[in-house]
Amino acid sequence: MKRNLVDSGRGLDSELESVCRLFAPDADGELFASLRRRARSPLQVPFYYLDLVRSGQHATTNGCAAKPTAEDVDLAYRAILQRPPESRAIVRHQVETCQDARQLAIALLTSREATLQMPRFVARAFPHARRLWHVHIPKTAGTSFFLAATQNGWGYVNTNMLAGAVGSEESVAAGLRLDPETAGSGIVSGHWKLHQFMDCVGPFDRVVTFVREPLEFLISSYNYAVDVVSGRDNVHSDDPGPFLKRGLDPESFANSFRRGFFVANVQCSYLAPEATSEAALRNLAQCGGDVYPADAADRALAEFFPSAPPKRANVSNKHVRPLDPDSDLREELLAQNHHDYALYEVARRRNRELRAA
């Protein structure tokens, strides 16, 4: 009961088969055979199961299913959540309430903990795969970047899609795709923050993010919020409540600013909890990250995904244009977001140096 799941060592085959049985109780069935054939370690089994869910090949019979044992619960936690159960009381509760081990396994795989930690779990399950960690700061061409990766056939973990997937194995499976060989290119993309997964970035991984001229960023964020509140179909569906509660005035950019709608130095906050340019650049340097200005997105798309034509997605209407705020408001915005301005200038300088090289 105290054992750890490892990628090699005595008993690996037995443990691997036991984890496969959590999802496919019929050891003679096609689902079990597929999981056993593809997975190289117990930690990989949940992801191959999700891959089969994506393709509709996960049907199973429950004829061999039985109530989970305490060992089943312990194994499921270690294989899926990559940690032991919190207590023996939790183990007893799962044994008493779960219909069978497969129900337990799917409940853990679609839990909030699993969806939040999926990038970390994938990194541990496939330690030799090379990943591109894309910190998608909103309104910086990030959706276009992710779509180009998928069009190139990359595997992916999309944290935005996983955020709303709790409780649904189909939704969790849609937020994750393994690349064909599980050792090729994969992208971790979404509105996650760099400090969340810095410890998962491997020596052969890359980290990339895009930043936007701060005034354009604020205006684009405002335009997006207005489109959401207005129910327009040119943006992602979203809940307008938080925008209005935060102080959005759909009729006035300036009034929205006065009400506190805009958060200072948002772009830096995605790279460092201190939301300063110094901390953001320090974290990027620590993991070998690249920062591009958003207006260089087409060049970056061509560099990373040469076979996918540049295509912009999720473009908002232009309710407010960069020239609309008056000079006094511009000065206030500059002062409030000076760290984002500093980060953007570094990105521009680096881009110029790369183009000149």
PyMOL commands that set and color helices and strands:
alter all, ss='L'
color gray80, all
select helices_A, chain A and resi 12-23+30-38+42-54+70-81+88-97+101-109+112-125+142-151+159-163+169-174+194-200+214-230+241-245+253-258+266-269+277-286+294-304+327-336+338-356
alter helices_A, ss='H'
color red, helices_A
select strands_A, chain A and resi 130-135+155-158+176-177+185-190+206-211+289-293
alter strands_A, ss='S'
color yellow, strands_A
deselect
rebuild
show_as cartoon
